[in-house]
Amino acid sequence: MFHRPENRILVLKTLTERSMVGMEYFGSVLKAPEAEGREKHVPVIKALNKVKAGEVFQVAVVVGEATPHPNTLEHHIKWIQVYAKLEKGRVIHLGTFDLAPTFAEPKVTFDIKLNESALIYALEYCNIHGVWENSVSVTVE
């Protein structure tokens, strides 16, 4: 279907129209570790930088490691999500951790195993300051 020239033009026209009406990708709202307020918001990922293929290891994600993040009904971390982007390009959703304000601290630890090297990505959502991201590389030997 997309191999016909008229269909390629239609797809290109649709993408152009979306950009003209203000469509943007979710990545544009993510806050990087360099952004202001990072001490309380950047998800710090703790994982070995080298592991053996198929061997289980722990990954921990902590929000507010340098400076504790508030944990009130008015201002809290609602969730933490973790993904792995494998060296061959496939993205795996490793987990979503939903946190109850005032009860659950923004820290999670879980076990994973990899058969190929990967980038581990963590996202966290602060109900006031938005979505923040960080990543670390894990090499599989």
N, C-alpha and C positions, 0 to 999 in steps of 0.2 A: 504494500500500500504506500509506504513512504518513499519508495524508489521512483515513483512518477514525479516529474518536475513540478507539476501543479500542486502536489501534496507538500513538497518541501517548501514551496512559497507560502502555503497556508500555515505551516508550522512556524516558519520564520515570522510571518505577519502576526500570528497569535503571540509569540514571545515578545515582539516589538510592542504590541498593544499593551501587554501586561506591564512592561517597563514604563510606558507612557502614563499609565494610571496609578503609578506608585507602588507596584508590586515589588517586594523585596524578599530576600531569603532570610530564614530564621537566624542564620549565622551572623547577620548584621546586628542582631540585638545581644549577642553573647559578649560578656565582658571578660577580657583577657587578664592574666595575672598582673600585667603592668598597670591596670586601671586604678584610679584613686579609690581608696577604701579597701585595698587588697588584704590588709592585715586581718580583717574580720571575714572576708568573703571568699577568697580563693580556696578551692578545695585542694588540700595538700594530699598527694597520693604517695603512700608508702608501700613500696614493693621492691623485691630484689631486682637488680638490673641485669642479672644473668641467671637463667634457670635451665634445667635439663628438660628435654622434650618429654611431654606426658607426665611430668612430676608435679604433684600438687604443691602450691605455695600460697601464702596469704597476701592479700591486698587490703590495705586500710585506707580510708578516705576520711580526713578530718577537716572540718570547716572552722576557721577561727583558731588555728593552732597558736599563732603568735599573739593574737589578742582575741579573747573569747567573744563570740558573737552573741548579741542579746537573744534570749529565749523566752519571750513573752507572747501573749496573744496578739499584741499589736505589732511586734517585730520579731520574726523568727525565720529559720530555715525550714522550708516545707518538705523538700525532697532532695535526694542525691541520686543521680543516675550514673552508671558506669558502662563504658563500651570498650571494646578492643578492636582496633583496626589491624588486621593481620597483614604481614608483609606482602601477601599476594593480592591485597586490596579489599578483601571481604570484611565487612563490619559486623561485629557480634554484640548484641545487647547482653551485657553480663548481669545487670540487675538494676532495679529501681527500689529505693528505700524511702518509704513515706514516713515522715516524722511528725509526731504530735507535739504542738507547741507546749512549752513548759514541762512536759514529761520526758521527751526523748532528746538527748543531746545530739548535735550534728556530727556524729562519728559512726562509721560502719566498718566492719571487718568481715571478710569472706574469703573462701578458698577457691582458687581456679587452677586450671592446668592448660598449658599451651603446647602445641606441636610445631609452631613456627613463631618467629619473632613478631612482636606487635607493639603498637602504641596503645597505651591504656589512657582513655579519656574519662574525666569526671566532670559532670555538670552538677551545679546546685542552684536551687531557687530560693532567693530571699524575697519574702513577700513585699518588701519595700524597695529593694535595690536591684531586683531582677535576677537574670541567669548569669552565672559565672562559670568559667571553664579552666581546666588545666590538663596537662598530659605528661606522661613519662614513657620512656622507651624500655621495653623488656626484650633482651636478646635470648633466644633459645639456642642452646648448644647441642 
